[in-house]
Amino acid sequence: MEPGISPTKGNLIKAKNTLSLSSQGYELLDKKRNILTMEMMSLIDKAQVVQSRIDSTFKDAYYALQSANITLGISNVEQLGYTFPEDDSVSIRFRSIMGVEIPMVDFVKPRLEPKYGFSRTSSALDEAYEKFNEVKALTAELAEVENAVYRLAVNVIKTKKRANALKNIVIPKYREIVKYIQEYIEEKEREDFSRLKVIKNRKNNK
């Protein structure tokens, strides 16, 4: 029983309302936790697929770059790298899943138009250029998925804690309060009824 709560009908109504709201809150939080968990698990599967594609594409890209370094020379390849402009093809927007803000990475894949001439280059450099652009797109996709998984995991933990607090602390507490006040009022009503009955009997006997 919560100290300081008088066993009155007004407090009984308040306690019942709080109990009802707490029960509804628990159901909503439990539903939210399940939805976030399912979303997180699907994204984990997606992350594994994207990571596998990145590993494979990275391998091909470095092999092509190695071939270009061998045929053209490392210093020449390095100098050709400076001909590329700074990349600004990545932007971020957000979507909401059950109130959780999830960043979405928009990557505009550029047209493959090498900025270098063909006199001092080779097909290996073209292939490396193409493969590293694929890696860049996949990395943006993986960053989006992994960030979403992290945010969802944090919110699953928070939601679970709040749901458990309602289930194990708040709801049992107010069930006890409701039970106590109801029993107190019922006992008081029985006592009042018995007292009135005695008074009535005395009047009738007179």
ABEGO torsion letter per residue (X at the ends): XBBGBBBBAAAAAAAAAAAAAAAAAAAAAAAAAAAAAAAAAAAAAAAAAAAAAAAAAAAAAAAAAAAAAAAAEAAAAAAAAAABBBBAABBBBBBBBGGBBBBBBBBBBBBBBBABBAAABBAAAAAAAAAAAAAAAAAAAAAAAAAAAAAAAAAAAAAAAAAAAAAAAAAAAAAAAAAAAAAAAAAAAAAAAAAAAAAAAAAAAX
